[in-house]
Amino acid sequence: MRGDAAPLHDARMTFRARRISYTTFALLTAGCVLTMGLGISGAAPRHHRRVNRLTQDVKTLASDAFQGRDNDTPGSLLAQNYLIKQLKTFSVGLDASRSGDDAFKQPFPGGVNIVGLIRGKRLPNEYVVVGAHYDHFAPGKCRVKVPGDDICNGATDNATGVAAVLSIGRRIRREGGALRRSVVLALWDREEDGLLGSAYYVNHPIVPLDKTVGYVNFDIQGANLLPSLRKISFALGAETGGTKFQSIVKHAIGRGPLHTQRLSSVFGQGRSDYVNFIGKQIPTVFFSDSTGPCYHTTQDEADIVDFGKLRQQAAIAFDVTRRLAQTRHVPTFVPGTPAATFDDAVALAQVTNTGLPDLDRFAEPQRSELLKWRDDLNAIVAAGPAQFDAADIGTILTGAVSAVSSLTLGDCDGFLGKR
């Protein structure tokens, strides 16, 4: 996810040497499965292999060998080769005018999008696009939190999002190999430079935009904002596809252990690739965990990823993708980006109330600002939808900007299984 964040407090982490040998690097780039969880025979149960593949993608892309995956660097080229290797196991290159690995590439000034296609059975010329950016930063270009470690690994931003896209492709293959409509698996470059990869795609589409029925976007997954918010995630923008798309997203979220809060697209603040598809009037949903204390720091490594959460997020998004690809009646784009709604106030009040036990992690004035916003949200909800007005919208939006900034403060530790 692009955008500057407020400075963090110094982290309390012991620096560890993380240089990777050429032999290990060769294994990673070859896409070998990690041996973790294997029995003495060397064979793992099938469900363990699936879990490990998701984990392996993140650990590979976020390894030191890839040096942050910044566009137009050797690390980016390694990432491209790895992604194409994975895509070739369950898709074909989207660009039929090119051959071999080049069919998976969409070059543009300063970058390369990686795009695969799983052709649909009945409506192959209609498309669902599932996307995430694979780029991050060159060494030293994100916030260095530990002296001597300047590698911007970008695990949650956005190796996890990329892994979720790949997992959807693999699951389609496992469950029959194709859906009713075609599915495009798009991995964007240069998102961190201003959403340039997805912008290039929507202005130079390889498949027709008017035949694209929906876009599913991942940016920052498997991340926890606070210890108390480990079960919280966000799905933004489904209102762009009207009640049909909102129903699809709501059904996919269901009543599972992950509490995915649905919000209007405005709360994405235009900071990820979803905004380019909305600009082309394509119904869109944006899955994100927002920006926590590990955001754009050298500590955004695989060991802070909540892989249990990531698996749930990938499953939710697969359900959305499948329903978009299978439905007889596709969503219709609803023009105009709405301001905040009463439902947004309800969702955000639930999040702020849940996070209340961790307010002591913040210094003044952030603690007071968050408390005030919590009180304002509770008052708006208590007044009811009939009283919701423009002043309430202003309160919600202003408070959201401040909260997003405050949540980047503090120590990066991933908040995994501890308070």
Order of alpha helices (4+ residues) and beta strands (2+ residues): alpha-alpha-alpha-beta-beta-beta-beta-alpha-beta-alpha-beta-beta-alpha-beta-alpha-beta-alpha-alpha-alpha-alpha
